[in-house]
Amino acid sequence: MRITGKAKTVLFLMACLGVMTGLSAASVPLYRLFCQATGLNGTTQRGTQAPGAINDRVRIDFDANVSPKLPWKFAPELKSDTIDVGARDMAFFTATNLSDHPITGSATYNVTPAQAGKYFTKIQCFCFTQQTLKPGETARMPVIFFVDPKIATDPDTRDVQTITLSYTFYPVDSGKAAS
């Protein structure tokens, strides 16, 4: 059986469609991995242990936001803290469910300036899992982190004196609209 020119074109286009579909399905996880590896757009790193303090300090500003669709109050306990670069540190945020029913939220995060993201490492964070609050419940949520000492030797970040860690809570789609 001989394949005609039109059939070859159709087969070629179908193959291209399959490749493009595969790439689009993989783009989100690949982009996430790329951002985590490079710190692009303020994406922070995940770690298990701080390397130890060096003789350098940086101020961390904490920012908290809530989607208008989520009836929660969310705020950092401290607006800022000055920490030792390389040392393990902890900050707390509080969230209160202002509704009359349980609601699950999920926090997104970023760091500014964006180039500092690859040096900001979280050991433990409430943002790693979804948070469910009962009606009127208030939860105190920790984030354990450190700033990698390499920030002091990178030409793009060695002059960074303040890093802002920002969170935004969104409702988790559970099939019900938040009220």
Secondary structure as UniProt FT lines:
FT   HELIX           5..38
FT   HELIX           40..42
FT   STRAND          45..46
FT   STRAND          57..66
FT   TURN            68..69
FT   STRAND          72..76
FT   STRAND          80..84
FT   TURN            85..86
FT   STRAND          89..97
FT   STRAND          103..112
FT   HELIX           114..119
FT   STRAND          120..125
FT   HELIX           126..128
FT   STRAND          131..133
FT   TURN            135..136
FT   STRAND          138..147
FT   HELIX           149..152
FT   TURN            155..159
FT   STRAND          162..171
//
